[in-house]
Amino acid sequence: MQLEIRGAEKLSFRERQVVALKEMGYSTDKIAAKLNLSPSSVATLFNRAKSKGYQVVIVISGDSLGLFGPEEEEIDK
């Protein structure tokens, strides 16, 4: 799985870190511990990033969804 954050140029470095981790499913508390921030700072950064209007596009390969068997993947490559 890959994340593409559209509008990332509008976000600060810390906002990008928080957005990436939030969009990957990490909780506010885990992000706070990982980045050495308070949970309220993480929430503030995330809300500020949302107000700047970023978009996240998730690219998931077909094989991770179980859509293609091994023989079909070889044909498609």
LUMZANU-193807 format. One record per atom (N, C-alpha, C, O): residue number from 1; atom name; x, y, z. Coordinates in nm, 3 decimals, padded with zeros to 5 digits, m for minus. Example, Ala and Ser with C-alpha at 12.3 -4.5 7.8 and 13.67 -1.06 7.14 Angstrom:
BEGIN
drenvex = 1; doti = N; px = 01.319; py = m00.569; pz = 00.780
drenvex = 1; doti = CA; px = 01.230; py = m00.450; pz = 00.780
drenvex = 1; doti = C; px = 01.320; py = m00.330; pz = 00.780
drenvex = 1; doti = O; px = 01.424; py = m00.332; pz = 00.846
drenvex = 2; doti = N; px = 01.285; py = m00.225; pz = 00.708
drenvex = 2; doti = CA; px = 01.367; py = m00.106; pz = 00.714
drenvex = 2; doti = C; px = 01.290; py = 00.003; pz = 00.787
drenvex = 2; doti = O; px = 01.341; py = 00.114; pz = 00.804
This chain:
BEGIN
drenvex = 1; doti = N; px = 00.085; py = m00.118; pz = 00.000
drenvex = 1; doti = CA; px = 00.000; py = 00.000; pz = 00.000
drenvex = 1; doti = C; px = 00.089; py = 00.124; pz = 00.000
drenvex = 1; doti = O; px = 00.192; py = 00.129; pz = 00.068
drenvex = 2; doti = N; px = 00.048; py = 00.222; pz = m00.077
drenvex = 2; doti = CA; px = 00.119; py = 00.348; pz = m00.082
drenvex = 2; doti = C; px = 00.021; py = 00.461; pz = m00.053
drenvex = 2; doti = O; px = m00.095; py = 00.454; pz = m00.092
drenvex = 3; doti = N; px = 00.069; py = 00.564; pz = 00.015
drenvex = 3; doti = CA; px = m00.011; py = 00.683; pz = 00.039
drenvex = 3; doti = C; px = 00.042; py = 00.796; pz = m00.046
drenvex = 3; doti = O; px = 00.163; py = 00.818; pz = m00.053
drenvex = 4; doti = N; px = m00.047; py = 00.867; pz = m00.110
drenvex = 4; doti = CA; px = m00.010; py = 00.990; pz = m00.180
drenvex = 4; doti = C; px = m00.091; py = 01.101; pz = m00.116
drenvex = 4; doti = O; px = m00.214; py = 01.096; pz = m00.112
drenvex = 5; doti = N; px = m00.021; py = 01.202; pz = m00.066
drenvex = 5; doti = CA; px = m00.089; py = 01.315; pz = m00.002
drenvex = 5; doti = C; px = m00.089; py = 01.431; pz = m00.101
drenvex = 5; doti = O; px = 00.014; py = 01.493; pz = m00.126
drenvex = 6; doti = N; px = m00.204; py = 01.457; pz = m00.157
drenvex = 6; doti = CA; px = m00.217; py = 01.569; pz = m00.250
drenvex = 6; doti = C; px = m00.239; py = 01.696; pz = m00.169
drenvex = 6; doti = O; px = m00.319; py = 01.699; pz = m00.076
drenvex = 7; doti = N; px = m00.166; py = 01.799; pz = m00.206
drenvex = 7; doti = CA; px = m00.172; py = 01.923; pz = m00.129
drenvex = 7; doti = C; px = m00.072; py = 01.925; pz = m00.016
drenvex = 7; doti = O; px = m00.079; py = 02.011; pz = 00.072
drenvex = 8; doti = N; px = 00.023; py = 01.829; pz = m00.016
drenvex = 8; doti = CA; px = 00.122; py = 01.821; pz = 00.092
drenvex = 8; doti = C; px = 00.208; py = 01.945; pz = 00.100
drenvex = 8; doti = O; px = 00.261; py = 01.979; pz = 00.206
drenvex = 9; doti = N; px = 00.223; py = 02.015; pz = m00.013
drenvex = 9; doti = CA; px = 00.306; py = 02.136; pz = m00.011
drenvex = 9; doti = C; px = 00.246; py = 02.244; pz = 00.077
drenvex = 9; doti = O; px = 00.317; py = 02.337; pz = 00.117
drenvex = 10; doti = N; px = 00.118; py = 02.234; pz = 00.107
drenvex = 10; doti = CA; px = 00.051; py = 02.330; pz = 00.195
drenvex = 10; doti = C; px = 00.077; py = 02.300; pz = 00.343
drenvex = 10; doti = O; px = 00.053; py = 02.385; pz = 00.429
drenvex = 11; doti = N; px = 00.125; py = 02.179; pz = 00.371
drenvex = 11; doti = CA; px = 00.139; py = 02.133; pz = 00.509
drenvex = 11; doti = C; px = 00.282; py = 02.150; pz = 00.559
drenvex = 11; doti = O; px = 00.378; py = 02.140; pz = 00.483
drenvex = 12; doti = N; px = 00.294; py = 02.177; pz = 00.688
drenvex = 12; doti = CA; px = 00.427; py = 02.180; pz = 00.750
drenvex = 12; doti = C; px = 00.480; py = 02.037; pz = 00.759
drenvex = 12; doti = O; px = 00.405; py = 01.941; pz = 00.741
drenvex = 13; doti = N; px = 00.608; py = 02.024; pz = 00.788
drenvex = 13; doti = CA; px = 00.669; py = 01.893; pz = 00.802
drenvex = 13; doti = C; px = 00.597; py = 01.810; pz = 00.908
drenvex = 13; doti = O; px = 00.565; py = 01.694; pz = 00.885
drenvex = 14; doti = N; px = 00.572; py = 01.869; pz = 01.025
drenvex = 14; doti = CA; px = 00.505; py = 01.798; pz = 01.134
drenvex = 14; doti = C; px = 00.362; py = 01.760; pz = 01.095
drenvex = 14; doti = O; px = 00.315; py = 01.651; pz = 01.127
drenvex = 15; doti = N; px = 00.292; py = 01.851; pz = 01.026
drenvex = 15; doti = CA; px = 00.156; py = 01.819; pz = 00.981
drenvex = 15; doti = C; px = 00.159; py = 01.699; pz = 00.887
drenvex = 15; doti = O; px = 00.072; py = 01.613; pz = 00.895
drenvex = 16; doti = N; px = 00.258; py = 01.693; pz = 00.797
drenvex = 16; doti = CA; px = 00.269; py = 01.579; pz = 00.704
drenvex = 16; doti = C; px = 00.294; py = 01.450; pz = 00.780
drenvex = 16; doti = O; px = 00.238; py = 01.346; pz = 00.747
drenvex = 17; doti = N; px = 00.380; py = 01.457; pz = 00.883
drenvex = 17; doti = CA; px = 00.406; py = 01.337; pz = 00.963
drenvex = 17; doti = C; px = 00.278; py = 01.288; pz = 01.029
drenvex = 17; doti = O; px = 00.245; py = 01.170; pz = 01.023
drenvex = 18; doti = N; px = 00.206; py = 01.380; pz = 01.092
drenvex = 18; doti = CA; px = 00.083; py = 01.343; pz = 01.163
drenvex = 18; doti = C; px = m00.021; py = 01.290; pz = 01.065
drenvex = 18; doti = O; px = m00.085; py = 01.188; pz = 01.093
drenvex = 19; doti = N; px = m00.039; py = 01.356; pz = 00.952
drenvex = 19; doti = CA; px = m00.137; py = 01.312; pz = 00.853
drenvex = 19; doti = C; px = m00.103; py = 01.171; pz = 00.803
drenvex = 19; doti = O; px = m00.191; py = 01.085; pz = 00.795
drenvex = 20; doti = N; px = 00.023; py = 01.148; pz = 00.769
drenvex = 20; doti = CA; px = 00.062; py = 01.015; pz = 00.720
drenvex = 20; doti = C; px = 00.032; py = 00.907; pz = 00.822
drenvex = 20; doti = O; px = m00.024; py = 00.802; pz = 00.788
drenvex = 21; doti = N; px = 00.068; py = 00.931; pz = 00.947
drenvex = 21; doti = CA; px = 00.044; py = 00.830; pz = 01.050
drenvex = 21; doti = C; px = m00.105; py = 00.813; pz = 01.078
drenvex = 21; doti = O; px = m00.152; py = 00.701; pz = 01.096
drenvex = 22; doti = N; px = m00.180; py = 00.924; pz = 01.082
drenvex = 22; doti = CA; px = m00.325; py = 00.915; pz = 01.105
drenvex = 22; doti = C; px = m00.392; py = 00.837; pz = 00.994
drenvex = 22; doti = O; px = m00.477; py = 00.752; pz = 01.019
drenvex = 23; doti = N; px = m00.355; py = 00.866; pz = 00.870
drenvex = 23; doti = CA; px = m00.417; py = 00.800; pz = 00.755
drenvex = 23; doti = C; px = m00.378; py = 00.653; pz = 00.747
drenvex = 23; doti = O; px = m00.447; py = 00.574; pz = 00.682
drenvex = 24; doti = N; px = m00.268; py = 00.616; pz = 00.812
drenvex = 24; doti = CA; px = m00.228; py = 00.475; pz = 00.818
drenvex = 24; doti = C; px = m00.296; py = 00.403; pz = 00.933
drenvex = 24; doti = O; px = m00.277; py = 00.283; pz = 00.951
drenvex = 25; doti = N; px = m00.376; py = 00.477; pz = 01.012
drenvex = 25; doti = CA; px = m00.455; py = 00.413; pz = 01.116
drenvex = 25; doti = C; px = m00.400; py = 00.423; pz = 01.257
drenvex = 25; doti = O; px = m00.456; py = 00.364; pz = 01.348
drenvex = 26; doti = N; px = m00.292; py = 00.496; pz = 01.277
drenvex = 26; doti = CA; px = m00.237; py = 00.511; pz = 01.411
drenvex = 26; doti = C; px = m00.325; py = 00.600; pz = 01.497
drenvex = 26; doti = O; px = m00.385; py = 00.695; pz = 01.447
drenvex = 27; doti = N; px = m00.333; py = 00.570; pz = 01.625
drenvex = 27; doti = CA; px = m00.411; py = 00.652; pz = 01.717
drenvex = 27; doti = C; px = m00.333; py = 00.777; pz = 01.754
drenvex = 27; doti = O; px = m00.212; py = 00.785; pz = 01.737
drenvex = 28; doti = N; px = m00.406; py = 00.875; pz = 01.804
drenvex = 28; doti = CA; px = m00.344; py = 01.000; pz = 01.847
drenvex = 28; doti = C; px = m00.237; py = 00.974; pz = 01.954
drenvex = 28; doti = O; px = m00.130; py = 01.034; pz = 01.950
drenvex = 29; doti = N; px = m00.266; py = 00.887; pz = 02.048
drenvex = 29; doti = CA; px = m00.170; py = 00.856; pz = 02.155
drenvex = 29; doti = C; px = m00.042; py = 00.792; pz = 02.100
drenvex = 29; doti = O; px = 00.068; py = 00.825; pz = 02.145
drenvex = 30; doti = N; px = m00.057; py = 00.700; pz = 02.004
drenvex = 30; doti = CA; px = 00.062; py = 00.634; pz = 01.947
drenvex = 30; doti = C; px = 00.145; py = 00.733; pz = 01.866
drenvex = 30; doti = O; px = 00.268; py = 00.729; pz = 01.870
drenvex = 31; doti = N; px = 00.077; py = 00.821; pz = 01.793
drenvex = 31; doti = CA; px = 00.149; py = 00.923; pz = 01.715
drenvex = 31; doti = C; px = 00.224; py = 01.016; pz = 01.810
drenvex = 31; doti = O; px = 00.340; py = 01.050; pz = 01.786
drenvex = 32; doti = N; px = 00.158; py = 01.056; pz = 01.917
drenvex = 32; doti = CA; px = 00.220; py = 01.145; pz = 02.015
drenvex = 32; doti = C; px = 00.347; py = 01.081; pz = 02.072
drenvex = 32; doti = O; px = 00.450; py = 01.148; pz = 02.084
drenvex = 33; doti = N; px = 00.341; py = 00.954; pz = 02.108
drenvex = 33; doti = CA; px = 00.458; py = 00.885; pz = 02.163
drenvex = 33; doti = C; px = 00.569; py = 00.875; pz = 02.059
drenvex = 33; doti = O; px = 00.686; py = 00.896; pz = 02.090
drenvex = 34; doti = N; px = 00.532; py = 00.842; pz = 01.936
drenvex = 34; doti = CA; px = 00.631; py = 00.825; pz = 01.830
drenvex = 34; doti = C; px = 00.702; py = 00.957; pz = 01.797
drenvex = 34; doti = O; px = 00.823; py = 00.957; pz = 01.771
drenvex = 35; doti = N; px = 00.629; py = 01.069; pz = 01.798
drenvex = 35; doti = CA; px = 00.686; py = 01.198; pz = 01.758
drenvex = 35; doti = C; px = 00.727; py = 01.284; pz = 01.877
drenvex = 35; doti = O; px = 00.767; py = 01.399; pz = 01.860
drenvex = 36; doti = N; px = 00.717; py = 01.229; pz = 01.997
drenvex = 36; doti = CA; px = 00.750; py = 01.304; pz = 02.120
drenvex = 36; doti = C; px = 00.669; py = 01.433; pz = 02.131
drenvex = 36; doti = O; px = 00.723; py = 01.540; pz = 02.159
drenvex = 37; doti = N; px = 00.540; py = 01.422; pz = 02.109
drenvex = 37; doti = CA; px = 00.447; py = 01.534; pz = 02.121
drenvex = 37; doti = C; px = 00.338; py = 01.497; pz = 02.219
drenvex = 37; doti = O; px = 00.322; py = 01.380; pz = 02.253
drenvex = 38; doti = N; px = 00.264; py = 01.596; pz = 02.265
drenvex = 38; doti = CA; px = 00.148; py = 01.566; pz = 02.348
drenvex = 38; doti = C; px = 00.032; py = 01.527; pz = 02.256
drenvex = 38; doti = O; px = 00.029; py = 01.570; pz = 02.140
drenvex = 39; doti = N; px = m00.062; py = 01.447; pz = 02.305
drenvex = 39; doti = CA; px = m00.178; py = 01.413; pz = 02.224
drenvex = 39; doti = C; px = m00.255; py = 01.537; pz = 02.176
drenvex = 39; doti = O; px = m00.308; py = 01.537; pz = 02.065
drenvex = 40; doti = N; px = m00.260; py = 01.642; pz = 02.257
drenvex = 40; doti = CA; px = m00.331; py = 01.763; pz = 02.214
drenvex = 40; doti = C; px = m00.258; py = 01.832; pz = 02.099
drenvex = 40; doti = O; px = m00.322; py = 01.890; pz = 02.011
drenvex = 41; doti = N; px = m00.124; py = 01.826; pz = 02.098
drenvex = 41; doti = CA; px = m00.048; py = 01.882; pz = 01.986
drenvex = 41; doti = C; px = m00.074; py = 01.803; pz = 01.858
drenvex = 41; doti = O; px = m00.087; py = 01.862; pz = 01.750
drenvex = 42; doti = N; px = m00.083; py = 01.672; pz = 01.869
drenvex = 42; doti = CA; px = m00.113; py = 01.588; pz = 01.753
drenvex = 42; doti = C; px = m00.252; py = 01.624; pz = 01.698
drenvex = 42; doti = O; px = m00.269; py = 01.639; pz = 01.577
drenvex = 43; doti = N; px = m00.349; py = 01.638; pz = 01.788
drenvex = 43; doti = CA; px = m00.485; py = 01.674; pz = 01.745
drenvex = 43; doti = C; px = m00.486; py = 01.811; pz = 01.677
drenvex = 43; doti = O; px = m00.554; py = 01.830; pz = 01.575
drenvex = 44; doti = N; px = m00.412; py = 01.905; pz = 01.733
drenvex = 44; doti = CA; px = m00.404; py = 02.039; pz = 01.674
drenvex = 44; doti = C; px = m00.341; py = 02.034; pz = 01.535
drenvex = 44; doti = O; px = m00.392; py = 02.095; pz = 01.442
drenvex = 45; doti = N; px = m00.231; py = 01.961; pz = 01.522
drenvex = 45; doti = CA; px = m00.164; py = 01.950; pz = 01.393
drenvex = 45; doti = C; px = m00.255; py = 01.885; pz = 01.289
drenvex = 45; doti = O; px = m00.260; py = 01.928; pz = 01.174
drenvex = 46; doti = N; px = m00.327; py = 01.781; pz = 01.330
drenvex = 46; doti = CA; px = m00.417; py = 01.711; pz = 01.237
drenvex = 46; doti = C; px = m00.532; py = 01.801; pz = 01.195
drenvex = 46; doti = O; px = m00.567; py = 01.807; pz = 01.077
drenvex = 47; doti = N; px = m00.591; py = 01.872; pz = 01.290
drenvex = 47; doti = CA; px = m00.702; py = 01.963; pz = 01.256
drenvex = 47; doti = C; px = m00.654; py = 02.077; pz = 01.168
drenvex = 47; doti = O; px = m00.725; py = 02.119; pz = 01.076
drenvex = 48; doti = N; px = m00.536; py = 02.128; pz = 01.194
drenvex = 48; doti = CA; px = m00.479; py = 02.235; pz = 01.111
drenvex = 48; doti = C; px = m00.456; py = 02.184; pz = 00.969
drenvex = 48; doti = O; px = m00.485; py = 02.254; pz = 00.872
drenvex = 49; doti = N; px = m00.404; py = 02.062; pz = 00.957
drenvex = 49; doti = CA; px = m00.380; py = 02.003; pz = 00.825
drenvex = 49; doti = C; px = m00.512; py = 01.984; pz = 00.750
drenvex = 49; doti = O; px = m00.520; py = 02.012; pz = 00.630
drenvex = 50; doti = N; px = m00.615; py = 01.937; pz = 00.821
drenvex = 50; doti = CA; px = m00.746; py = 01.918; pz = 00.756
drenvex = 50; doti = C; px = m00.801; py = 02.050; pz = 00.705
drenvex = 50; doti = O; px = m00.863; py = 02.054; pz = 00.599
drenvex = 51; doti = N; px = m00.779; py = 02.157; pz = 00.778
drenvex = 51; doti = CA; px = m00.831; py = 02.288; pz = 00.737
drenvex = 51; doti = C; px = m00.759; py = 02.341; pz = 00.613
drenvex = 51; doti = O; px = m00.810; py = 02.429; pz = 00.545
drenvex = 52; doti = N; px = m00.640; py = 02.288; pz = 00.585
drenvex = 52; doti = CA; px = m00.564; py = 02.330; pz = 00.467
drenvex = 52; doti = C; px = m00.606; py = 02.254; pz = 00.342
drenvex = 52; doti = O; px = m00.561; py = 02.286; pz = 00.232
drenvex = 53; doti = N; px = m00.690; py = 02.153; pz = 00.358
drenvex = 53; doti = CA; px = m00.751; py = 02.086; pz = 00.243
drenvex = 53; doti = C; px = m00.665; py = 01.986; pz = 00.170
drenvex = 53; doti = O; px = m00.666; py = 01.983; pz = 00.047
drenvex = 54; doti = N; px = m00.590; py = 01.904; pz = 00.240
drenvex = 54; doti = CA; px = m00.514; py = 01.798; pz = 00.174
drenvex = 54; doti = C; px = m00.608; py = 01.685; pz = 00.134
drenvex = 54; doti = O; px = m00.719; py = 01.674; pz = 00.186
drenvex = 55; doti = N; px = m00.563; py = 01.601; pz = 00.043
drenvex = 55; doti = CA; px = m00.636; py = 01.480; pz = 00.005
drenvex = 55; doti = C; px = m00.539; py = 01.363; pz = 00.008
drenvex = 55; doti = O; px = m00.422; py = 01.377; pz = m00.028
drenvex = 56; doti = N; px = m00.587; py = 01.249; pz = 00.051
drenvex = 56; doti = CA; px = m00.504; py = 01.129; pz = 00.054
drenvex = 56; doti = C; px = m00.558; py = 01.030; pz = m00.048
drenvex = 56; doti = O; px = m00.677; py = 00.999; pz = m00.051
drenvex = 57; doti = N; px = m00.467; py = 00.982; pz = m00.131
drenvex = 57; doti = CA; px = m00.500; py = 00.878; pz = m00.227
drenvex = 57; doti = C; px = m00.423; py = 00.755; pz = m00.184
drenvex = 57; doti = O; px = m00.301; py = 00.759; pz = m00.165
drenvex = 58; doti = N; px = m00.494; py = 00.645; pz = m00.169
drenvex = 58; doti = CA; px = m00.431; py = 00.520; pz = m00.129
drenvex = 58; doti = C; px = m00.422; py = 00.430; pz = m00.251
drenvex = 58; doti = O; px = m00.523; py = 00.403; pz = m00.316
drenvex = 59; doti = N; px = m00.302; py = 00.384; pz = m00.282
drenvex = 59; doti = CA; px = m00.280; py = 00.295; pz = m00.394
drenvex = 59; doti = C; px = m00.257; py = 00.156; pz = m00.338
drenvex = 59; doti = O; px = m00.159; py = 00.132; pz = m00.267
drenvex = 60; doti = N; px = m00.346; py = 00.065; pz = m00.371
drenvex = 60; doti = CA; px = m00.339; py = m00.073; pz = m00.322
drenvex = 60; doti = C; px = m00.322; py = m00.165; pz = m00.441
drenvex = 60; doti = O; px = m00.399; py = m00.157; pz = m00.537
drenvex = 61; doti = N; px = m00.223; py = m00.251; pz = m00.437
drenvex = 61; doti = CA; px = m00.204; py = m00.345; pz = m00.547
drenvex = 61; doti = C; px = m00.314; py = m00.450; pz = m00.546
drenvex = 61; doti = O; px = m00.366; py = m00.486; pz = m00.441
drenvex = 62; doti = N; px = m00.349; py = m00.499; pz = m00.664
drenvex = 62; doti = CA; px = m00.456; py = m00.597; pz = m00.677
drenvex = 62; doti = C; px = m00.429; py = m00.726; pz = m00.604
drenvex = 62; doti = O; px = m00.522; py = m00.788; pz = m00.552
drenvex = 63; doti = N; px = m00.302; py = m00.768; pz = m00.599
drenvex = 63; doti = CA; px = m00.272; py = m00.896; pz = m00.534
drenvex = 63; doti = C; px = m00.296; py = m00.891; pz = m00.384
drenvex = 63; doti = O; px = m00.327; py = m00.993; pz = m00.323
drenvex = 64; doti = N; px = m00.282; py = m00.773; pz = m00.322
drenvex = 64; doti = CA; px = m00.308; py = m00.764; pz = m00.178
drenvex = 64; doti = C; px = m00.457; py = m00.772; pz = m00.149
drenvex = 64; doti = O; px = m00.497; py = m00.795; pz = m00.035
drenvex = 65; doti = N; px = m00.540; py = m00.752; pz = m00.251
drenvex = 65; doti = CA; px = m00.684; py = m00.765; pz = m00.235
drenvex = 65; doti = C; px = m00.734; py = m00.904; pz = m00.275
drenvex = 65; doti = O; px = m00.853; py = m00.933; pz = m00.268
drenvex = 66; doti = N; px = m00.641; py = m00.989; pz = m00.317
drenvex = 66; doti = CA; px = m00.678; py = m01.124; pz = m00.357
drenvex = 66; doti = C; px = m00.755; py = m01.129; pz = m00.488
drenvex = 66; doti = O; px = m00.836; py = m01.218; pz = m00.509
drenvex = 67; doti = N; px = m00.730; py = m01.033; pz = m00.577
drenvex = 67; doti = CA; px = m00.803; py = m01.027; pz = m00.703
drenvex = 67; doti = C; px = m00.738; py = m01.107; pz = m00.814
drenvex = 67; doti = O; px = m00.805; py = m01.146; pz = m00.910
drenvex = 68; doti = N; px = m00.607; py = m01.132; pz = m00.803
drenvex = 68; doti = CA; px = m00.535; py = m01.201; pz = m00.909
drenvex = 68; doti = C; px = m00.460; py = m01.320; pz = m00.853
drenvex = 68; doti = O; px = m00.400; py = m01.312; pz = m00.746
drenvex = 69; doti = N; px = m00.464; py = m01.430; pz = m00.927
drenvex = 69; doti = CA; px = m00.385; py = m01.547; pz = m00.892
drenvex = 69; doti = C; px = m00.245; py = m01.531; pz = m00.950
drenvex = 69; doti = O; px = m00.221; py = m01.440; pz = m01.029
drenvex = 70; doti = N; px = m00.152; py = m01.616; pz = m00.912
drenvex = 70; doti = CA; px = m00.014; py = m01.605; pz = m00.959
drenvex = 70; doti = C; px = m00.002; py = m01.608; pz = m01.112
drenvex = 70; doti = O; px = 00.080; py = m01.535; pz = m01.169
drenvex = 71; doti = N; px = m00.083; py = m01.690; pz = m01.179
drenvex = 71; doti = CA; px = m00.074; py = m01.699; pz = m01.325
drenvex = 71; doti = C; px = m00.123; py = m01.571; pz = m01.393
drenvex = 71; doti = O; px = m00.070; py = m01.534; pz = m01.498
drenvex = 72; doti = N; px = m00.221; py = m01.504; pz = m01.336
drenvex = 72; doti = CA; px = m00.271; py = m01.381; pz = m01.393
drenvex = 72; doti = C; px = m00.172; py = m01.266; pz = m01.375
drenvex = 72; doti = O; px = m00.160; py = m01.180; pz = m01.463
drenvex = 73; doti = N; px = m00.101; py = m01.265; pz = m01.263
drenvex = 73; doti = CA; px = m00.001; py = m01.161; pz = m01.239
drenvex = 73; doti = C; px = 00.111; py = m01.170; pz = m01.340
drenvex = 73; doti = O; px = 00.160; py = m01.067; pz = m01.388
drenvex = 74; doti = N; px = 00.153; py = m01.293; pz = m01.375
drenvex = 74; doti = CA; px = 00.261; py = m01.310; pz = m01.471
drenvex = 74; doti = C; px = 00.219; py = m01.257; pz = m01.608
drenvex = 74; doti = O; px = 00.301; py = m01.196; pz = m01.678
drenvex = 75; doti = N; px = 00.096; py = m01.277; pz = m01.648
drenvex = 75; doti = CA; px = 00.045; py = m01.230; pz = m01.777
drenvex = 75; doti = C; px = 00.041; py = m01.078; pz = m01.781
drenvex = 75; doti = O; px = 00.076; py = m01.017; pz = m01.882
drenvex = 76; doti = N; px = m00.002; py = m01.017; pz = m01.670
drenvex = 76; doti = CA; px = m00.017; py = m00.872; pz = m01.665
drenvex = 76; doti = C; px = 00.116; py = m00.799; pz = m01.661
drenvex = 76; doti = O; px = 00.122; py = m00.682; pz = m01.699
drenvex = 77; doti = N; px = 00.223; py = m00.863; pz = m01.618
drenvex = 77; doti = CA; px = 00.352; py = m00.794; pz = m01.604
drenvex = 77; doti = C; px = 00.417; py = m00.774; pz = m01.733
drenvex = 77; doti = O; px = 00.527; py = m00.718; pz = m01.740
